[in-house]
Amino acid sequence: VQETLFEQNENIPLKKALPILRYIGQIKNTFILCEGPDGLYIIDQHAAHERILFEKYNSHNISNDFQILNVPKYVDLGVIVNSIITDKIDKFIELGWDIEESATGEIIVRNIPFVGLYKTRETDVAKLLELMSKDFNKKNSDTSKEIICKRLACHSAVRAGDSLTKDESLILIKDL
């Protein structure tokens, strides 16, 4: 089901497909309940936030907001995985990452794109890069850019179980 959020044949922006919604509440810290002109809408908060982030990361409209890492993160995932990441380093930089290969072959990550929405999670950079490297090796139609954007969106989005305030929920609904 989640994969359908990113199907390339969906050209209709969600903003145009959804009517104006009135916030009712949050269910089990997982779903946002809203009322629309034709009934109730139940929004999966993680899937919605992930889609918003993916579209922002993928659209090249990323502002110069970065998630500043307190100390540059040196990541060593082994020669093969590091090589996969460094082969795509230009795509990371194009998408707003401050990333480079060190003289010893490690990956140095200083900053990653940050979209200041609601409760954007701190991301485990090493785990994120490891998952991306596996995705790069899969035989699918996703470009390197799409893989990076999808993984960053998924790992930065609110999760099921995260309590959202009414204001945070309203922002999420508005951004859909």
N, C-alpha and C positions, 0 to 999 in steps of 0.2 A: 504494500500500500504506500509506504513512504517513498519508494522509488518513483511512483507516479507523479510526485511533486515536481520532478525535474525532467519529465518527458519533453523532448524538444518540439513535439507537435502541438503543444499547448501554447498558442499564441495570444490567448485572451488573458490580459492581466487580471489577477484576482480582484483588484480594486474595482474593476468595471463589472465583474460578475457578481459581487456581493452587494446586497442592498445596505442601506443605513441600518445599523444594529444598535439596540439599546442594551447595555450591560445589565445583567441580572446578578451574577455572582460567579464564584469558582466552585467546582465540584471536585472533592478529594485532591485538591492541589494538583490537578492534572488537566482539567477541562474548564473552559470559560463558557458560561451559559449566557446566551444573548437572545433577545426577542427581535424578530424581523417582521416585515409586513405580511409574510406568509407562514409564520410560525416560529418555533424555537430553533436556535442554531447552537450546536455544541462544537466548540473549537478546541482541538488538541493543542495545548499551549506550546509544546515542544515542536511539533510539526509546523505550526504557524510561525514561531520565532525563527526556526531553521530556514523556512522559505524566505522570510524577510531578509535574513542575513545573507543567504545565498544570492538573492537578487541584488543586494547592495554590493557584495564583494565582486560579483560577476559583471556588474554594469560599468565598471571603471569610474564610477562616481564616488570613489572612496576619498574622503577628505584626508588631510594629513594627520588624522588622529591615530595614534599608535598606542598599543598596550606596551608600556615601557617595562621591560624586565629589569628588576633592581640591579642585577649583575648580569653581564652578558652570559648567556647560556651556552656552554660548550657541550655539544651533543656528539657522542661517538656511538654509532649503531652498528659498527663493523664496516669493513672495507666495502663490501658489496652494497649494503644499504646506503652508506654515505655516498658512494659513487652514483647511485640512482638519484639521490637528492641533488647532488652537485651538478648532474647533467641537466637538471631542470631549474637551476638557480636563477636564471634570467626570468623565468615565469614568476617565481616567488617575488623577485624584486619589482617586476612590472605590476604585481598585485599589492605592493605596499610593504612588503617584508624588508627588514634590514637584516640580511642574512649573507654569509660568505663562508668560503672554505678556508680553514686555517692552514698554516704551513705544514702541520702534521697530519692533515687529512680530516680533522674533525670539522664539524659544522658549527659555526658561531651564529647564534640568533640574538640580536640585540632588541629588536622590536617586531611585533606582529600587528597586522591591521586590527583596529578596534572600532567597533561601531557602538557608541555609547547609548545603548538601549537597555532599559529595565535592568535586569540582573545578569549581564553578560558574564559568563563564567571565566575564571582563570583557567587557562589551558595548560595541560602537561605537554610541553613542546616536544619532548623526546617521543612520547607515545603518538602524538599527532604526526610527526615526521615518519615514524615507523609505519603507521597505517597508510599514509600517503604513498610511501615507497611500494607497499604491497599493491595498492590501487594502480600505480603506474605500470606495474608488470602484468596486470590483468588484461586480457584481450577483450576490450569493449570499445564503444564508440566515443567515450568521454575524452575530451582533450585534457592536456596537463592542467590548463587553467581551470576547467570545470572540476577536476579532481581536487585541486587545492581549495577551491571555493566551497565545494560540498563538505569536505572534511572540516574545514575551519568553521563553517556555519553550524554543522552538527555539534561540534565540540564546544562551541561558544554559546549555544542556545540554552534557554531555561529547560529544565528537565521536569518530567512527571514527578510530583512530590514537592516541587518548589512552590512555596506560597507567594502569590503575587498580590500586591495591593490593588485597590480599585483603580488608582491612577496608572499603575503599570499595565494592568489589563486593558484599560482604555487606550493607552498608547499602542499596545500590540494590535488591538482591533482596528484602530485608525490606520496603522501602517500596512495592514493587509490590503 
